Amino acid sequence: MKPAFYLLAVLMVLTIYSVPAAAQCDRSANRPIRCGYYDEGYEDGMSDARSNRQSDYRRYRNKIESQYESFYRSGYDAGFAAAGPSYPPTYPGPGRPGQGGGAGTGRATWSGRVDNVAQIVLQGNSLTVRDVTGSGLQTTNQNVSGALPRRPVTINANKFGGRGTVRVVQQPDRSNGFTAIVEIADPRSGADNYRVDIDWQYSGGRPVEEPYQSGRVLWRGRVDNTVNIVIAGSSVTNEALAGAPVSADNFNINGYLAARPGSVRVRKISGRGNVTIIQQPSLENDFTAIVQVQDTSGGDDNYQLEITW
């Protein structure tokens, strides 16, 4: 009995002490480039968890090469778990975003290689980069701290590295869905390394509420498990909280969700699961509504929803 007991004790110790090792890449078994992707995923996962974002490594797909995606994802999952998501008390439970209305300041950073013209697009706490001229673009790092609010603010962009120019070509306002665009222009031959810091500051005070505007969204998509449909102004996006990403999704919107407290309603036209409003627009959430679809049966199903206000 004693040898069996000691063996069990050793196995328990190894199990306990193997948990922290998940935060490390085994450099004896993997090439440096694989560990590089793992480490970067780990940092992004920790950043997302600390910023109260949902766990989704796919938002960084523009910086992943397909053959190393599994290493990046493993690092991301480990980093997210290590930091541990902590949702603000105003939005308890998974699937609820962090507060946006109270954010007075924020900052985003991007670094990478640019050849010719690229644009950094920032909306809320999401940052994407697009290659305007198709001449080759590489992202080495990106991060967003805070969220760009759904109200007019002035953003500033500063260049730290790079031989070309960096300028703000679009300030966020109602007409563009409160989306900011920073453009990097590298006119000389070949690519160069750039780092861009973007910041914004809201002076405070209660924003002026907009007049009521009626509106309607007709949304369609295939849902597997749980999906949030997020409506802000004229923007309609979805985020898969569990299961596969939404497929075959499209929407038509008439009007826009005004920046004022309101009441959003949803009617399920087709789909086997449950559809509920989990967030009504208010000042505390930057006047954003969230409709949640839960399809707990096996596989996915087609849904069609009518959302009105």
ABEGO torsion letter per residue (X at the ends): XAAAAAAAAAAAAAAAAAAAAAABBBAAABBAAAAAAAAAAAAAAAAAAAAGBBBBAAAAAAABBAAAAAAAAAAAAAAAAAAEBBBBAABBEBGBBBBAAABABBBBBBBEBBBEBBBBBBBEABBBBBBAAGAEBBBABBBBBEBBBBBBBBBBBBBBEEABBBBBABBBBAAAGGBBBBBBBBABBEBBBBBBBBBBBBAEEBBBBBBBBBBBBBBBEBBBEBBBBBBBEABBBBBBABEBBBBGBBBBBBEBBBBBBBBBBBBBABEABBBBBABBBBAAAGGBBBBBBBBABBEBBBBBBBBBX
